[in-house]
Amino acid sequence: FEPSGPHRVGAMDLLTKHGKSGVLIRLFYPSGIRTPDHAVEGVRSYTTPECIQGALAAMGHSYWISTLLNWGFSMLRLRCDWRAEAVGEQLPAIVLSHGLGGSRHLYSSLSLELASHGFVVAAVEHRDGSACATFYAEPPADEGSRGDGPKASRVSWLPLQRAALDDVPLRNGQAEQRAAECLEAAETLCLLTRSGSAEVSNRMPDSDCGPDADARMLDQFKGRIDEKRIHLVGHSFGGASALTALSTAPTGLFRTCTLMDCWMLPVGEQRYSGFAPLPVLFLNNDSYHWETNAKRLETVMAGIADPELKTCVSIRGTNHLAQMDAGFFLWPRLARRIGLCGEKPPVEATILTADICRAFIAKHEGTALTELQQRLLSGEDASCFPGLSWHPDTGRPG
């Protein structure tokens, strides 16, 4: 995926602590103005073997389709400048929460697109058992359990937890943990811009750059993230996590919140309302929602009294995976046939998703909107429609 924005994009992984504490995120950020002759430096493999196997297991396709997907995963590359220097200006930020079976890797196209338009994107990898595969970094033997010493030398892998979709107690508990991780990611961004490496350490076990290089990477974000312009975005289970986070977030931590195809079952009813007023975008794909889920989402919308603080719009021709990288795993026609994307091509769906998110953020940051942005948010553009549609439950769990 080649992002459309004016900026080159840098990226790095950040693990704030050893053991089960801390937060694991991939940072995407603007690294300079893109020029026609720019060659991407430090192109990396798209993801890890553990993530590939976990994602394939979560998808549940046949042996032959899984074999093709395994090949597709192995051919993908992350097109960004790995560990590049960030631009020297203050930037808005987005905390991005992935869906069930996702990871910090599987939303790379959307993250790259947003970063190319000037955002620092912190893609959280949740360690509640809902990621396709994640890990804890074990502290060195001489560090005990403090989690604040030098880099760890080994990891403990945490696979996707197999459970029924409608296991309400489990999903509620996961949503609460995920919400806490979203808050910690936002607080980490605040610490980075205030103090850099003085307050934030990187415990990624596979970094071969050394602590001094890691400190320099973190220090470059000092003063470069606008704490008053941090936005929360979540997809599916990530939408449930973002909505849950609003109830416990300190007032003013997030400027806006975007819920993409929000899966409502994991959200405790006590989280449907009562959060501090802030603008919320309900961004949907036109083939995801079923009646029970839609009614719960409408309850949340009804609880936001000020109509200026809520926008609900749906994208035409997309399915539930449109905000992920799924449509890029195989050839477009085959990807559509097996449900990895809808009728809208994945590149168009990714750019359109980012455009709607950026328009909503611009509106509530006080920036004048273009005519196209106004049409997108009103649902009057041909690519989308206002509100959301749903299908009968037909026995669907959750």
Secondary structure by P-SEA (a helix, b strand, c coil): ccccccbbbbbbcccccccccbbbbbbbbbccccccccccccccccccaaaaaaaaaaacccaaaaaaaaaaaaacccccccccccccccbbbbbbbbccccccccaaaaaaaaaaaccccccccccccccccbbbbbcccccccccccccccbbbbbccccccccaaaaaaaaaaaaaaaaaaaaaaaaaaacccccccccccccccccaaaaaaaaacccccccccbbbbbbccaaaaaaaaaaaccccccccbbbbcccccccccccccccccccbbbbccccccccaaaaaaaaaaaaaccccccbbbbbbccccccccccccccccaaaaaaacccccccaaaaaaaaaaaaaaaaaaaacccccaaaaaaaaccccccccbbbbcccccccc
